[in-house]
Amino acid sequence: MLGTILIILLILLLIGSLPVFPYSRGWGYSGSGIIGLLLIIAIIALLAGWI
């Protein structure tokens, strides 16, 4: 249950950090890249049974 909530939260953070506004396009994908990496780690941990 905790793993599912964590993955949903990370997906929402990933969507929210995409650079879609004109002022944030210059930032690149660094914010969403870090959150995407955390999402991948959380999915692997969930599948491995660590969470």
C-alpha positions in Angstrom: 0.0 0.0 0.0 2.8 2.4 0.9 4.6 1.5 -2.3 1.5 2.3 -4.4 1.1 5.7 -2.7 4.8 6.5 -3.2 4.6 5.6 -6.9 1.5 7.7 -7.5 3.1 10.6 -5.7 6.3 10.3 -7.8 4.3 10.2 -11.0 2.4 13.4 -10.0 5.7 15.1 -9.2 7.1 14.0 -12.5 4.2 15.4 -14.4 4.3 18.6 -12.4 8.0 19.2 -13.1 7.9 19.0 -16.9 9.0 22.3 -18.4 5.8 23.3 -20.2 5.7 27.0 -19.2 7.8 29.5 -21.2 9.9 30.7 -18.2 10.8 27.1 -17.3 11.8 25.8 -20.8 15.3 27.1 -20.3 15.8 25.0 -17.2 15.7 21.8 -19.3 14.7 18.4 -18.0 16.9 18.3 -14.9 14.1 18.4 -12.4 11.9 15.8 -14.1 15.0 13.7 -14.8 15.8 13.4 -11.1 12.2 12.6 -10.2 12.0 10.1 -13.1 15.1 8.4 -11.7 13.5 8.2 -8.2 10.3 6.8 -9.9 12.3 4.1 -11.6 14.1 3.2 -8.3 10.7 3.0 -6.5 9.2 0.8 -9.2 12.3 -1.6 -9.0 12.0 -1.6 -5.2 8.3 -2.4 -5.4 8.8 -5.2 -7.8 11.7 -6.6 -5.8 9.5 -6.6 -2.6 11.7 -4.1 -0.7 8.7 -1.7 -0.2 
